[in-house]
């Protein structure tokens, strides 16, 4: 029963994540806030993807996880370059924030079908939020190099979002 409660709470939190993420940046599309959000998102996707490669037996999840690790590793490197070009003082986060660290801990604790369900739920909410943030910053951001990075990266995030929505979990 505690496992079901945890999954229900994780799902509820996941539904709120896009709203909260958008609210954090709404009206304040500053380069440093965008870089922080994007850097943490990339690091989360890389860590979650690595966990999925280790823990999942679902071939669809493994394919997505491989793509997440590769694409978000590349995106993180591009973010660092764009941040340096935009303003050499903007620091890309080197660790996860407590909220994302807690999500990684949830994934580490989950096994089997529970892992797969949680992974898909977290990826769905994370990519929904990322698409919103990147689209907003690409349109209204305050620094050209970062706006260009957001616009270049947005199609990859949209592809990931569509791919995760296509994954079927057997229960």
ChimeraX commands (.cxc) that place a marker at each C-alpha (Angstrom):
marker #1 position 0.00,0.00,0.00 radius 0.5
marker #1 position 2.77,2.56,0.72 radius 0.5
marker #1 position 4.13,2.00,-2.81 radius 0.5
marker #1 position 0.76,2.92,-4.34 radius 0.5
marker #1 position 0.50,6.00,-2.14 radius 0.5
marker #1 position 3.98,7.09,-3.21 radius 0.5
marker #1 position 3.10,6.63,-6.89 radius 0.5
marker #1 position -0.15,8.57,-6.49 radius 0.5
marker #1 position 1.66,11.43,-4.76 radius 0.5
marker #1 position 4.39,11.40,-7.42 radius 0.5
marker #1 position 1.76,11.56,-10.16 radius 0.5
marker #1 position -0.01,14.47,-8.47 radius 0.5
marker #1 position 3.28,16.32,-8.03 radius 0.5
marker #1 position 4.08,15.64,-11.67 radius 0.5
marker #1 position 0.84,17.23,-12.79 radius 0.5
marker #1 position 1.70,20.41,-10.93 radius 0.5
marker #1 position 5.31,20.59,-12.14 radius 0.5
marker #1 position 4.59,22.24,-15.52 radius 0.5
marker #1 position 2.38,24.87,-13.90 radius 0.5
marker #1 position 4.96,25.64,-11.23 radius 0.5
marker #1 position 7.85,25.70,-13.69 radius 0.5
marker #1 position 6.03,28.13,-15.95 radius 0.5
marker #1 position 5.07,30.29,-12.98 radius 0.5
marker #1 position 8.73,30.49,-11.92 radius 0.5
marker #1 position 9.71,32.06,-15.23 radius 0.5
marker #1 position 6.52,33.94,-16.09 radius 0.5
marker #1 position 7.33,37.60,-16.45 radius 0.5
marker #1 position 10.92,37.07,-15.36 radius 0.5
marker #1 position 12.58,35.44,-18.35 radius 0.5
marker #1 position 16.08,36.31,-17.25 radius 0.5
marker #1 position 19.13,34.52,-18.58 radius 0.5
marker #1 position 20.35,33.30,-15.17 radius 0.5
marker #1 position 16.93,31.82,-14.24 radius 0.5
marker #1 position 16.64,30.11,-17.61 radius 0.5
marker #1 position 20.17,28.68,-17.38 radius 0.5
marker #1 position 19.47,27.37,-13.89 radius 0.5
marker #1 position 16.21,25.70,-14.98 radius 0.5
marker #1 position 17.70,24.29,-18.19 radius 0.5
marker #1 position 20.87,23.04,-16.50 radius 0.5
marker #1 position 18.98,21.25,-13.75 radius 0.5
marker #1 position 16.57,19.78,-16.30 radius 0.5
marker #1 position 19.45,18.43,-18.41 radius 0.5
marker #1 position 21.18,16.91,-15.39 radius 0.5
marker #1 position 17.92,15.33,-14.24 radius 0.5
marker #1 position 17.30,13.80,-17.68 radius 0.5
marker #1 position 20.83,12.40,-17.83 radius 0.5
marker #1 position 20.59,10.82,-14.36 radius 0.5
marker #1 position 17.05,9.51,-14.88 radius 0.5
marker #1 position 18.05,8.08,-18.25 radius 0.5
marker #1 position 21.04,6.28,-16.76 radius 0.5
marker #1 position 18.83,4.79,-14.07 radius 0.5
marker #1 position 16.34,3.62,-16.70 radius 0.5
marker #1 position 19.13,1.93,-18.64 radius 0.5
marker #1 position 20.11,0.05,-15.48 radius 0.5
marker #1 position 16.68,-0.73,-14.04 radius 0.5
marker #1 position 14.06,-1.00,-16.78 radius 0.5
marker #1 position 13.39,-4.09,-18.84 radius 0.5
marker #1 position 10.99,-2.26,-21.17 radius 0.5
marker #1 position 12.66,-1.90,-24.60 radius 0.5
marker #1 position 10.75,1.34,-25.33 radius 0.5
marker #1 position 12.04,2.88,-22.12 radius 0.5
marker #1 position 15.60,1.75,-22.83 radius 0.5
marker #1 position 15.47,3.33,-26.29 radius 0.5
marker #1 position 14.16,6.59,-24.84 radius 0.5
marker #1 position 16.70,6.49,-22.00 radius 0.5
marker #1 position 19.59,6.09,-24.45 radius 0.5
marker #1 position 18.31,9.09,-26.39 radius 0.5
marker #1 position 17.80,11.15,-23.21 radius 0.5
marker #1 position 21.34,10.57,-22.00 radius 0.5
marker #1 position 22.89,11.40,-25.38 radius 0.5
marker #1 position 20.67,14.37,-26.25 radius 0.5
marker #1 position 20.74,16.00,-22.83 radius 0.5
marker #1 position 24.50,15.53,-22.48 radius 0.5
marker #1 position 24.85,17.38,-25.79 radius 0.5
marker #1 position 22.28,20.01,-24.75 radius 0.5
marker #1 position 24.12,20.62,-21.46 radius 0.5
marker #1 position 27.37,21.25,-23.33 radius 0.5
marker #1 position 25.58,23.65,-25.67 radius 0.5
marker #1 position 23.96,25.39,-22.70 radius 0.5
marker #1 position 27.37,25.99,-21.15 radius 0.5
marker #1 position 28.64,27.50,-24.40 radius 0.5
marker #1 position 25.55,29.68,-24.82 radius 0.5
marker #1 position 25.74,30.87,-21.20 radius 0.5
marker #1 position 29.39,31.84,-21.65 radius 0.5
marker #1 position 28.58,33.66,-24.89 radius 0.5
marker #1 position 25.58,35.45,-23.38 radius 0.5
marker #1 position 27.24,36.57,-20.18 radius 0.5
marker #1 position 30.39,34.98,-18.81 radius 0.5
marker #1 position 29.03,35.36,-15.28 radius 0.5
marker #1 position 26.05,32.98,-15.69 radius 0.5
marker #1 position 26.83,29.69,-14.00 radius 0.5
marker #1 position 25.30,26.43,-15.20 radius 0.5
marker #1 position 24.35,24.30,-12.18 radius 0.5
marker #1 position 26.69,21.38,-11.54 radius 0.5
marker #1 position 24.23,19.49,-9.31 radius 0.5
marker #1 position 20.52,18.87,-9.02 radius 0.5
marker #1 position 18.32,20.96,-6.80 radius 0.5
marker #1 position 16.59,19.22,-3.86 radius 0.5
marker #1 position 13.31,18.78,-5.79 radius 0.5
marker #1 position 14.99,16.91,-8.66 radius 0.5
marker #1 position 17.26,14.99,-6.31 radius 0.5
marker #1 position 14.15,13.70,-4.54 radius 0.5
marker #1 position 12.76,12.52,-7.88 radius 0.5
marker #1 position 15.99,10.65,-8.59 radius 0.5
marker #1 position 15.76,9.03,-5.15 radius 0.5
marker #1 position 12.19,7.94,-5.96 radius 0.5
marker #1 position 13.44,6.34,-9.17 radius 0.5
marker #1 position 16.28,4.61,-7.33 radius 0.5
marker #1 position 13.81,3.13,-4.84 radius 0.5
marker #1 position 11.33,1.93,-7.46 radius 0.5
marker #1 position 11.59,-1.47,-9.14 radius 0.5
marker #1 position 9.99,-3.39,-11.98 radius 0.5
marker #1 position 6.71,-2.05,-13.32 radius 0.5
marker #1 position 6.62,0.58,-10.57 radius 0.5
marker #1 position 9.93,1.97,-11.87 radius 0.5
marker #1 position 8.64,2.06,-15.45 radius 0.5
marker #1 position 5.39,3.79,-14.45 radius 0.5
marker #1 position 7.20,6.38,-12.34 radius 0.5
marker #1 position 9.85,6.98,-15.01 radius 0.5
marker #1 position 7.21,7.62,-17.69 radius 0.5
marker #1 position 5.22,9.88,-15.38 radius 0.5
marker #1 position 8.31,11.91,-14.42 radius 0.5
marker #1 position 9.46,12.18,-18.03 radius 0.5
marker #1 position 6.04,13.30,-19.17 radius 0.5
marker #1 position 5.85,16.09,-16.60 radius 0.5
marker #1 position 9.51,17.08,-17.00 radius 0.5
marker #1 position 9.29,17.39,-20.76 radius 0.5
marker #1 position 5.95,19.18,-20.62 radius 0.5
marker #1 position 7.53,21.75,-18.31 radius 0.5
marker #1 position 10.73,21.99,-20.37 radius 0.5
marker #1 position 8.84,22.57,-23.61 radius 0.5
marker #1 position 6.95,25.44,-21.95 radius 0.5
marker #1 position 10.05,27.02,-20.48 radius 0.5
marker #1 position 12.13,26.72,-23.64 radius 0.5
marker #1 position 9.31,28.01,-25.87 radius 0.5
marker #1 position 8.77,30.99,-23.57 radius 0.5
marker #1 position 12.44,31.83,-23.37 radius 0.5
marker #1 position 13.00,31.39,-27.12 radius 0.5
marker #1 position 10.22,33.95,-27.66 radius 0.5
marker #1 position 10.71,36.41,-24.79 radius 0.5
marker #1 position 14.13,35.75,-23.26 radius 0.5
marker #1 position 16.46,38.58,-22.45 radius 0.5
marker #1 position 19.73,37.33,-23.98 radius 0.5
marker #1 position 20.21,36.53,-27.66 radius 0.5
marker #1 position 22.66,33.62,-27.32 radius 0.5
marker #1 position 20.37,31.90,-24.82 radius 0.5
marker #1 position 17.26,32.61,-26.90 radius 0.5
marker #1 position 18.97,30.98,-29.87 radius 0.5
marker #1 position 19.97,27.99,-27.73 radius 0.5
marker #1 position 16.39,27.63,-26.47 radius 0.5
marker #1 position 15.01,27.77,-30.02 radius 0.5
marker #1 position 17.55,25.17,-31.26 radius 0.5
marker #1 position 16.88,22.84,-28.33 radius 0.5
marker #1 position 13.09,23.10,-28.30 radius 0.5
marker #1 position 12.48,20.62,-31.16 radius 0.5
marker #1 position 14.52,17.94,-29.35 radius 0.5
marker #1 position 12.44,18.44,-26.19 radius 0.5
marker #1 position 9.23,18.24,-28.19 radius 0.5
marker #1 position 10.41,14.95,-29.78 radius 0.5
marker #1 position 11.23,13.53,-26.34 radius 0.5
marker #1 position 7.82,14.61,-25.06 radius 0.5
marker #1 position 6.06,12.87,-27.95 radius 0.5
marker #1 position 8.21,9.74,-27.53 radius 0.5
marker #1 position 7.50,9.40,-23.82 radius 0.5
marker #1 position 3.78,9.81,-24.44 radius 0.5
marker #1 position 3.94,6.87,-26.88 radius 0.5
marker #1 position 5.43,4.43,-24.36 radius 0.5
marker #1 position 3.00,1.76,-23.29 radius 0.5
marker #1 position 3.42,0.38,-19.80 radius 0.5
marker #1 position 2.17,-3.15,-19.20 radius 0.5
marker #1 position 0.51,-3.52,-15.84 radius 0.5
marker link #1:1,2 radius 0.2
marker link #1:2,3 radius 0.2
marker link #1:3,4 radius 0.2
marker link #1:4,5 radius 0.2
marker link #1:5,6 radius 0.2
marker link #1:6,7 radius 0.2
marker link #1:7,8 radius 0.2
marker link #1:8,9 radius 0.2
marker link #1:9,10 radius 0.2
marker link #1:10,11 radius 0.2
marker link #1:11,12 radius 0.2
marker link #1:12,13 radius 0.2
marker link #1:13,14 radius 0.2
marker link #1:14,15 radius 0.2
marker link #1:15,16 radius 0.2
marker link #1:16,17 radius 0.2
marker link #1:17,18 radius 0.2
marker link #1:18,19 radius 0.2
marker link #1:19,20 radius 0.2
marker link #1:20,21 radius 0.2
marker link #1:21,22 radius 0.2
marker link #1:22,23 radius 0.2
marker link #1:23,24 radius 0.2
marker link #1:24,25 radius 0.2
marker link #1:25,26 radius 0.2
marker link #1:26,27 radius 0.2
marker link #1:27,28 radius 0.2
marker link #1:28,29 radius 0.2
marker link #1:29,30 radius 0.2
marker link #1:30,31 radius 0.2
marker link #1:31,32 radius 0.2
marker link #1:32,33 radius 0.2
marker link #1:33,34 radius 0.2
marker link #1:34,35 radius 0.2
marker link #1:35,36 radius 0.2
marker link #1:36,37 radius 0.2
marker link #1:37,38 radius 0.2
marker link #1:38,39 radius 0.2
marker link #1:39,40 radius 0.2
marker link #1:40,41 radius 0.2
marker link #1:41,42 radius 0.2
marker link #1:42,43 radius 0.2
marker link #1:43,44 radius 0.2
marker link #1:44,45 radius 0.2
marker link #1:45,46 radius 0.2
marker link #1:46,47 radius 0.2
marker link #1:47,48 radius 0.2
marker link #1:48,49 radius 0.2
marker link #1:49,50 radius 0.2
marker link #1:50,51 radius 0.2
marker link #1:51,52 radius 0.2
marker link #1:52,53 radius 0.2
marker link #1:53,54 radius 0.2
marker link #1:54,55 radius 0.2
marker link #1:55,56 radius 0.2
marker link #1:56,57 radius 0.2
marker link #1:57,58 radius 0.2
marker link #1:58,59 radius 0.2
marker link #1:59,60 radius 0.2
marker link #1:60,61 radius 0.2
marker link #1:61,62 radius 0.2
marker link #1:62,63 radius 0.2
marker link #1:63,64 radius 0.2
marker link #1:64,65 radius 0.2
marker link #1:65,66 radius 0.2
marker link #1:66,67 radius 0.2
marker link #1:67,68 radius 0.2
marker link #1:68,69 radius 0.2
marker link #1:69,70 radius 0.2
marker link #1:70,71 radius 0.2
marker link #1:71,72 radius 0.2
marker link #1:72,73 radius 0.2
marker link #1:73,74 radius 0.2
marker link #1:74,75 radius 0.2
marker link #1:75,76 radius 0.2
marker link #1:76,77 radius 0.2
marker link #1:77,78 radius 0.2
marker link #1:78,79 radius 0.2
marker link #1:79,80 radius 0.2
marker link #1:80,81 radius 0.2
marker link #1:81,82 radius 0.2
marker link #1:82,83 radius 0.2
marker link #1:83,84 radius 0.2
marker link #1:84,85 radius 0.2
marker link #1:85,86 radius 0.2
marker link #1:86,87 radius 0.2
marker link #1:87,88 radius 0.2
marker link #1:88,89 radius 0.2
marker link #1:89,90 radius 0.2
marker link #1:90,91 radius 0.2
marker link #1:91,92 radius 0.2
marker link #1:92,93 radius 0.2
marker link #1:93,94 radius 0.2
marker link #1:94,95 radius 0.2
marker link #1:95,96 radius 0.2
marker link #1:96,97 radius 0.2
marker link #1:97,98 radius 0.2
marker link #1:98,99 radius 0.2
marker link #1:99,100 radius 0.2
marker link #1:100,101 radius 0.2
marker link #1:101,102 radius 0.2
marker link #1:102,103 radius 0.2
marker link #1:103,104 radius 0.2
marker link #1:104,105 radius 0.2
marker link #1:105,106 radius 0.2
marker link #1:106,107 radius 0.2
marker link #1:107,108 radius 0.2
marker link #1:108,109 radius 0.2
marker link #1:109,110 radius 0.2
marker link #1:110,111 radius 0.2
marker link #1:111,112 radius 0.2
marker link #1:112,113 radius 0.2
marker link #1:113,114 radius 0.2
marker link #1:114,115 radius 0.2
marker link #1:115,116 radius 0.2
marker link #1:116,117 radius 0.2
marker link #1:117,118 radius 0.2
marker link #1:118,119 radius 0.2
marker link #1:119,120 radius 0.2
marker link #1:120,121 radius 0.2
marker link #1:121,122 radius 0.2
marker link #1:122,123 radius 0.2
marker link #1:123,124 radius 0.2
marker link #1:124,125 radius 0.2
marker link #1:125,126 radius 0.2
marker link #1:126,127 radius 0.2
marker link #1:127,128 radius 0.2
marker link #1:128,129 radius 0.2
marker link #1:129,130 radius 0.2
marker link #1:130,131 radius 0.2
marker link #1:131,132 radius 0.2
marker link #1:132,133 radius 0.2
marker link #1:133,134 radius 0.2
marker link #1:134,135 radius 0.2
marker link #1:135,136 radius 0.2
marker link #1:136,137 radius 0.2
marker link #1:137,138 radius 0.2
marker link #1:138,139 radius 0.2
marker link #1:139,140 radius 0.2
marker link #1:140,141 radius 0.2
marker link #1:141,142 radius 0.2
marker link #1:142,143 radius 0.2
marker link #1:143,144 radius 0.2
marker link #1:144,145 radius 0.2
marker link #1:145,146 radius 0.2
marker link #1:146,147 radius 0.2
marker link #1:147,148 radius 0.2
marker link #1:148,149 radius 0.2
marker link #1:149,150 radius 0.2
marker link #1:150,151 radius 0.2
marker link #1:151,152 radius 0.2
marker link #1:152,153 radius 0.2
marker link #1:153,154 radius 0.2
marker link #1:154,155 radius 0.2
marker link #1:155,156 radius 0.2
marker link #1:156,157 radius 0.2
marker link #1:157,158 radius 0.2
marker link #1:158,159 radius 0.2
marker link #1:159,160 radius 0.2
marker link #1:160,161 radius 0.2
marker link #1:161,162 radius 0.2
marker link #1:162,163 radius 0.2
marker link #1:163,164 radius 0.2
marker link #1:164,165 radius 0.2
marker link #1:165,166 radius 0.2
marker link #1:166,167 radius 0.2
marker link #1:167,168 radius 0.2
marker link #1:168,169 radius 0.2
marker link #1:169,170 radius 0.2
marker link #1:170,171 radius 0.2
view
